[in-house]
Structure formats: structure tokens, C-alpha cells
Amino acid sequence: MRRLRLGGKVLRIRDEPEPPPRGPTPLVCIHGAGSSSVTFMDLVRRFQTGRRIIAPDLPGHGQSDRWHETISLDGYRDAVGTVCAHLGLQRALLLGHSMGAAVALRCALAWPERVAGLVLVAGGGVLSVDPEVMELLRACLPPGDDTWVDRMPEPMARLSFSAETPAEVRDRWRAVLWAAPRSVVLGDFAACDGFDVRDALGTLRMPVLVVGGADDLLVPPQLLQETAARIPGAQLVLLPRAAHLPHLEAPEAFCAALDDFLRAQK
């Protein structure tokens, strides 16, 4: 982990390999709601040879300081842009999971000349959060806005993992996947609700891979199909026996699809 100090705030990133290679375009990975760069630690190990992979803890998550009182996708977009600028990245491939996919899309629409390609994982051109899910979150998270949430509550795990996911995989990731205060977790989900850039997807001109789980209850396959259909030339991969966390539930199939996509990019 690297420690960046930006505007008086600390932001932690995974940045591998060391020293950074000069070869292909770097891949910047953006985690989902309530999570941290831990969600990409296995992916970093698999793909570090020959390509620089950067995975920040977004502000208020993991080991990063909170930047703003109000949580917004545009705020996270600007944090990703600041990280890229600080690291001297002229262009980057962006991989985002769920909320991170929305942030990646915000980046691509704001700065298309700086985004070489997109990988949208369990995320599409529109996100909505069912009021029942928000109520479930409020009920199952520990009380107190500043209380640290260091594991995914069981009710959310039932929505996030496929019934086909092996118990040991589910238990491993449930124990480390979330890392943020209660207020940030709730703020992330609230920020996702109402996100809708479907009408702008047709303007994207970079390569795009959309990957999801066939069993996803939170971001259904139909939404991913619609997203891919709206983006010129986008590829769609739906992984069986996986739900909202396909990169963790089906890592070999996910990495094979990602590897195929990355090999076609410079």
C-alpha cells in the first residue's frame, strides 16, 4: 500500500508492481459501496505482471481519510481523477465494481480523452436502491454514524452472493469486504440511488467490457444487457453461479474475461 497526501488528506492505494512498468496502459480499479481496495487484492496479484494496477481506497473507506461531508459519485469521480493526476497518468483503463462502475462512467463521460477503456463489473448505466434494501441496511448495520463497519452483515451477504458460491469463499470475503463508517456505507448507497446516465452511453467511444453475475439480485443481468446494448461495440459477459460479486465468486472465469479484454488494449 502507498500513502498519498493530497490537500492535507491521506489516501491509500494499492499500486503494483514496483517499480511501475512502462508497458501497457495502467488499470485503475474502483471499489463498490462500503468497500475498499481489498476487493481487488487477488486481481492485483494475478495481473501485476506487465501492467500497472492501481486500486485506491476511496475517501472515507479503508485507510483513506474522508474528504467531504457530503457523499456523492461526482466527489468520488474527482478523487479518482486526482489520484491519476498525482501519479502522472495521462490515460488509464478504469475497472469499477457496482458503485465503482458508476464512478468509472462518470469519469469516462467527464474526461473521455483520459479514459482508454472501461470494465463495468456488476454495474450499469442506471442504479437504483430499493427502499427495502435501505431499510435493511439501517437495521443490520451497527448503530452510531461513526461506528466502523468491518464486515458485510449477513442479510446483505444473502443479497450479494449467489446460492452457488462456496461457503468458504463467501465467509472469507464477507469478513473483509466492507471497511467504512456506518454513515459512509449508508451515504454510498444513497448516492447510487437515482444514478442514471443511460442517455449518454451512446457517446462513449472507448472499448467497454460489461461483466456481471447471472444470479445478481442487486444489479440484474437485464440491466447489464441494456447497458451493453447502449454502448457502441461493448462486450457483455454474464458468469453463471455468481451474483453481485463475480470477481470474487468466480475469479477464474472473471479473470479470463478480463485478460481477453486487456490483451486487446495497449
C-alpha positions in Angstrom: 0.0 0.0 0.0 1.1 3.5 -0.8 0.2 6.6 1.2 -0.6 9.7 -0.7 -1.1 13.1 1.0 -3.5 15.2 -1.1 -4.7 18.6 0.1 -3.9 17.7 3.7 -5.8 14.4 3.5 -4.3 10.9 3.4 -5.4 8.5 0.6 -4.2 4.9 0.5 -3.7 3.0 -2.8 -2.5 -0.4 -3.9 0.0 0.3 -6.7 1.8 -2.7 -8.2 4.2 -3.9 -9.4 7.0 -1.9 -8.0 8.6 -0.1 -9.8 5.7 0.6 -12.2 6.2 -0.9 -15.7 6.4 1.3 -18.7 4.4 -1.0 -20.9 0.6 -1.2 -21.3 -1.9 1.5 -20.2 -2.4 1.3 -16.4 -5.6 -0.2 -14.9 -7.3 1.7 -12.1 -9.7 -0.3 -10.0 -12.6 1.4 -8.2 -14.4 -0.5 -5.4 -18.0 -0.5 -4.6 -20.2 0.9 -1.8 -18.8 0.5 1.7 -15.9 -1.5 0.4 -12.2 -0.8 -0.1 -9.3 -1.8 -2.4 -9.2 -5.2 -0.5 -11.8 -6.4 -3.0 -9.1 -6.2 -5.7 -6.2 -7.8 -3.9 -6.4 -11.1 -5.6 -6.9 -9.5 -9.0 -3.7 -7.3 -8.4 -1.7 -10.5 -7.7 -3.0 -12.2 -10.9 -2.5 -9.3 -13.3 0.5 -7.4 -11.9 3.0 -8.8 -14.5 3.5 -6.3 -17.3 0.7 -3.9 -16.4 0.5 -1.3 -13.6 -2.6 -1.8 -11.5 -3.8 0.9 -9.1 -6.6 0.4 -6.6 -7.3 3.3 -4.2 -9.3 3.2 -1.0 -11.9 5.9 -1.9 -12.2 8.8 0.6 -13.7 7.6 3.8 -13.1 3.9 3.1 -10.4 1.5 4.2 -7.3 3.5 5.2 -8.2 6.8 3.4 -9.4 9.9 5.1 -12.8 11.3 4.3 -12.6 14.3 2.0 -16.1 15.8 2.0 -19.0 15.8 4.4 -21.5 15.2 1.6 -21.0 11.9 -0.2 -21.5 11.9 -4.0 -20.5 10.0 -7.0 -19.0 13.1 -8.5 -16.9 13.5 -5.4 -15.6 10.0 -5.9 -15.0 10.7 -9.6 -12.9 13.8 -8.7 -10.9 11.7 -6.2 -10.1 9.1 -8.9 -9.1 12.0 -11.2 -6.9 13.5 -8.5 -5.2 10.1 -7.9 -4.5 9.7 -11.6 -3.1 13.2 -11.9 -1.0 12.8 -8.8 0.5 9.6 -10.2 1.2 11.2 -13.6 -1.3 9.0 -15.6 -2.1 10.6 -18.9 -4.6 7.9 -19.7 -5.9 4.9 -17.8 -8.2 1.9 -18.2 -10.9 2.0 -15.4 -12.4 -1.0 -13.8 -15.3 -0.3 -11.4 -17.4 -2.6 -9.3 -21.1 -1.7 -8.6 -20.9 1.9 -7.3 -17.3 1.9 -8.7 -18.8 1.2 -12.1 -20.9 4.3 -11.8 -17.9 6.3 -10.7 -15.9 5.0 -13.7 -18.7 6.0 -16.1 -18.8 9.5 -14.5 -15.0 9.7 -15.2 -15.4 8.5 -18.8 -18.2 11.0 -19.6 -16.3 13.9 -17.9 -12.9 13.1 -19.3 -13.2 10.8 -22.4 -9.7 11.7 -23.6 -8.2 10.4 -20.4 -10.1 7.1 -20.2 -8.7 4.4 -22.5 -11.3 1.8 -21.7 -13.9 0.7 -19.2 -14.7 -2.5 -17.3 -18.0 -2.3 -15.6 -18.5 -5.1 -13.0 -22.0 -5.6 -11.7 -22.8 -2.0 -12.6 -24.5 -0.3 -15.4 -25.9 3.0 -16.8 -28.5 3.2 -14.1 -28.5 2.2 -10.4 -31.4 2.3 -8.0 -31.6 1.1 -4.4 -34.8 -0.4 -3.3 -36.2 1.4 -0.2 -36.4 -2.1 1.4 -32.7 -2.5 0.9 -32.0 0.8 2.6 -34.2 -0.1 5.5 -32.4 -3.5 5.7 -29.1 -1.7 5.8 -30.2 0.7 8.5 -31.4 -2.3 10.6 -28.4 -4.6 10.1 -25.5 -2.1 10.4 -24.2 -1.5 13.9 -25.6 1.7 15.5 -23.8 5.1 15.5 -22.8 7.1 12.5 -19.1 6.8 13.2 -19.2 3.1 14.0 -16.8 1.2 11.8 -18.3 -1.5 9.7 -15.6 -4.1 9.1 -17.7 -7.0 7.7 -20.7 -7.4 5.4 -23.8 -8.1 7.5 -25.4 -11.5 6.9 -28.6 -10.0 5.4 -26.6 -8.1 2.8 -24.5 -11.2 2.1 -27.6 -13.1 1.2 -28.4 -10.5 -1.4 -24.8 -10.1 -2.7 -23.6 -13.7 -3.1 -25.1 -16.5 -5.3 -26.5 -19.5 -3.5 -24.0 -21.4 -5.7 -21.0 -19.6 -4.2 -18.9 -22.0 -2.0 -19.3 -21.3 1.7 -15.6 -20.8 2.3 -15.4 -18.1 -0.5 -18.5 -16.4 0.9 -17.2 -16.4 4.5 -13.7 -15.2 3.5 -14.9 -12.2 1.6 -17.8 -11.3 3.9 -15.2 -10.9 6.7 -13.1 -8.3 4.9 -15.1 -6.8 2.1 -16.6 -3.8 3.9 -14.4 -1.2 5.6 -16.1 2.2 6.3 -18.1 4.0 9.0 -21.8 3.3 9.0 -22.6 6.9 7.7 -20.3 6.3 4.7 -21.9 2.9 3.9 -25.4 4.5 4.0 -24.2 7.5 2.1 -22.7 5.4 -0.6 -26.0 3.5 -1.2 -27.9 6.8 -1.1 -25.5 8.3 -3.7 -26.1 5.3 -6.0 -29.9 5.7 -5.9 -31.0 7.7 -8.8 -27.8 7.4 -10.8 -28.8 7.3 -14.5 -26.6 8.1 -17.5 -28.3 5.8 -19.9 -29.0 8.6 -22.4 -25.2 9.4 -22.5 -23.9 5.9 -23.0 -24.1 6.2 -26.8 -21.5 8.9 -26.7 -18.8 6.6 -25.3 -16.1 5.8 -27.9 -13.7 3.7 -25.8 -13.6 -0.1 -25.5 -16.0 -1.3 -22.9 -16.5 -4.7 -21.1 -19.6 -5.3 -19.0 -19.3 -8.2 -16.6 -21.9 -9.5 -14.2 -23.3 -12.5 -12.4 -26.2 -14.4 -13.8 -27.7 -14.6 -10.3 -27.3 -10.9 -9.3 -30.3 -9.6 -7.4 -29.0 -6.1 -6.8 -28.0 -5.3 -10.4 -29.9 -7.8 -12.6 -28.5 -9.2 -15.8 -31.2 -7.4 -17.8 -29.8 -4.1 -16.7 -26.3 -5.1 -17.8 -27.6 -6.3 -21.1 -29.4 -2.9 -21.6 -26.2 -1.1 -20.7 -24.0 -3.0 -23.1 -26.6 -2.6 -25.9 -26.5 1.2 -25.5 -22.6 1.4 -25.7 -21.2 1.1 -29.3 -19.1 -2.1 -29.5 -19.4 -3.0 -25.9 -18.8 -6.6 -24.8 -21.1 -8.4 -22.3 -20.1 -11.4 -20.2 -22.5 -13.0 -17.7 -20.9 -15.5 -15.4 -23.0 -18.4 -14.1 -23.1 -19.3 -10.4 -22.2 -15.8 -9.5 -24.2 -12.8 -8.2 -23.2 -9.3 -7.3 -19.5 -10.1 -6.7 -18.5 -12.0 -9.8 -14.8 -11.1 -9.5 -14.8 -12.8 -6.1 -17.3 -15.6 -6.6 -16.0 -16.8 -10.0 -12.4 -15.4 -10.1 -11.0 -17.7 -12.7 -13.8 -17.1 -15.2 -13.8 -13.4 -14.4 -10.0 -13.1 -14.8 -10.2 -15.0 -18.1 -12.7 -12.5 -19.5 -10.7 -9.6 -18.2 -7.5 -11.0 -19.6 -9.0 -11.3 -23.0 -10.2 -7.7 -22.9 -6.9 -6.3 -21.6 -4.9 -8.2 -24.2 -6.7 -6.2 -26.9 -5.8 -2.9 -25.2 -2.4 -1.2 -25.5 
